[in-house]
């Protein structure tokens, strides 16, 4: 599952395409959201092998993003953070969920070239392993 704020949709769509091309089954709202938003988000979290969440100030300020992340944490889902803002250090609820986890940066130079993006995707895929395939 990809959990993100729409301010970063272009980057997440790129990550989604790269994951799908590598054989991962990905839940992303723009492809899978139907019916009740809250129910669809809950189902997505419950069915997810891994929740990749896009860390940004916009994510922290979004009620829906907060619900998804907190529910994933409550459900003890594997959560992989994707940092989407260079230099951002989340505080509050998002800082607590992030803790000391290793995150994968999808900003700046990682997005500057296809080669740099692919190297970052390889790092992420090593973390994901066979989960969600």
C-alpha positions as CSV (number, residue, x, y, z in Angstrom):
1,X,0.0,0.0,0.0
2,X,1.2,3.5,-0.8
3,X,-0.1,6.1,1.7
4,X,0.7,9.7,0.7
5,X,-0.6,13.3,0.5
6,X,-1.7,14.4,-2.9
7,X,0.9,17.2,-2.9
8,X,3.4,14.5,-3.7
9,X,1.3,12.5,-6.1
10,X,3.6,12.8,-9.1
11,X,6.5,11.1,-7.1
12,X,4.3,8.4,-5.7
13,X,2.8,7.6,-9.1
14,X,6.4,7.1,-10.3
15,X,7.2,4.8,-7.3
16,X,3.9,2.9,-8.0
17,X,4.8,2.3,-11.6
18,X,8.3,1.2,-10.7
19,X,7.0,-1.2,-8.1
20,X,4.4,-2.7,-10.4
21,X,7.0,-3.1,-13.2
22,X,9.0,-5.2,-10.7
23,X,6.1,-7.5,-10.0
24,X,4.7,-5.9,-6.8
25,X,1.0,-5.7,-6.2
26,X,0.3,-2.2,-5.1
27,X,-2.7,-0.5,-3.6
28,X,-2.9,3.2,-4.5
29,X,-5.9,5.3,-4.0
30,X,-6.1,6.7,-7.5
31,X,-6.5,3.1,-8.9
32,X,-8.3,1.3,-6.1
33,X,-10.4,3.8,-4.1
34,X,-14.1,3.0,-4.3
35,X,-17.1,3.5,-2.1
36,X,-16.6,4.9,1.4
37,X,-13.2,6.5,1.7
38,X,-12.6,5.5,5.3
39,X,-13.7,1.9,4.7
40,X,-11.6,1.6,1.6
41,X,-8.6,3.0,3.4
42,X,-9.1,0.6,6.4
43,X,-9.5,-2.4,4.0
44,X,-6.3,-1.4,2.2
45,X,-4.3,-1.2,5.4
46,X,-5.8,-4.5,6.6
47,X,-4.9,-6.3,3.4
48,X,-1.4,-4.7,3.0
49,X,1.7,-6.8,3.5
50,X,3.7,-3.5,3.8
51,X,2.6,0.2,4.0
52,X,4.9,2.6,2.4
53,X,4.1,6.1,3.6
54,X,5.2,9.4,2.2
55,X,6.6,11.6,4.9
56,X,6.1,15.3,4.4
57,X,4.5,18.2,6.3
58,X,1.4,17.9,4.0
59,X,1.1,14.2,5.1
60,X,1.4,15.2,8.8
61,X,-1.3,17.8,8.4
62,X,-3.7,15.5,6.5
63,X,-6.5,13.9,8.5
64,X,-6.8,11.0,6.1
65,X,-3.1,10.4,6.0
66,X,-3.0,10.4,9.8
67,X,-5.8,7.9,10.0
68,X,-4.0,5.6,7.5
69,X,-0.7,5.7,9.3
70,X,-2.1,5.4,12.8
71,X,-4.3,2.5,11.7
72,X,-1.4,0.7,10.0
73,X,0.7,1.2,13.2
74,X,-2.2,-0.1,15.4
75,X,-2.6,-3.1,13.1
76,X,1.2,-3.8,13.5
77,X,1.8,-3.6,9.7
78,X,5.3,-3.4,8.4
79,X,5.8,0.3,7.6
80,X,8.4,1.7,5.3
81,X,8.9,5.4,5.3
82,X,9.5,7.3,2.1
83,X,10.9,10.8,2.8
84,X,9.4,13.2,0.3
85,X,10.8,16.5,1.6
86,X,14.5,17.2,1.9
87,X,15.5,18.2,5.4
88,X,12.0,17.6,6.9
89,X,12.0,16.3,10.5
90,X,8.5,15.3,11.5
91,X,7.3,16.0,15.0
92,X,4.2,15.0,16.8
93,X,2.3,11.9,15.8
94,X,4.3,11.4,12.6
95,X,7.6,11.8,14.4
96,X,6.5,9.1,16.9
97,X,5.5,6.7,14.2
98,X,8.7,7.3,12.3
99,X,10.9,6.9,15.4
100,X,14.4,5.8,14.4
101,X,13.3,3.8,11.3
102,X,15.5,3.9,8.2
103,X,13.7,5.9,5.5
104,X,14.2,6.1,1.7
105,X,14.5,9.6,0.2
106,X,12.5,10.4,-2.9
107,X,13.4,14.0,-3.4
108,X,16.1,16.2,-4.9
109,X,18.9,14.3,-6.6
110,X,17.0,11.0,-6.3
111,X,14.5,12.4,-8.8
112,X,16.9,14.3,-11.0
113,X,17.7,11.4,-13.3
114,X,16.2,8.1,-14.2
115,X,19.4,6.4,-13.1
116,X,19.3,8.0,-9.6
117,X,15.6,7.1,-9.3
118,X,16.3,3.5,-10.3
119,X,19.1,3.2,-7.7
120,X,16.7,4.5,-5.0
121,X,14.0,2.0,-6.2
122,X,16.5,-0.8,-5.9
123,X,17.2,0.2,-2.3
124,X,13.5,0.3,-1.6
125,X,12.9,-3.1,-3.2
126,X,15.7,-4.7,-1.2
127,X,13.8,-3.6,1.9
128,X,10.5,-4.9,0.6
129,X,11.9,-8.2,-0.6
130,X,9.2,-10.6,-1.6
131,X,6.5,-9.0,0.5
132,X,3.6,-7.9,-1.7
133,X,4.7,-9.9,-4.7
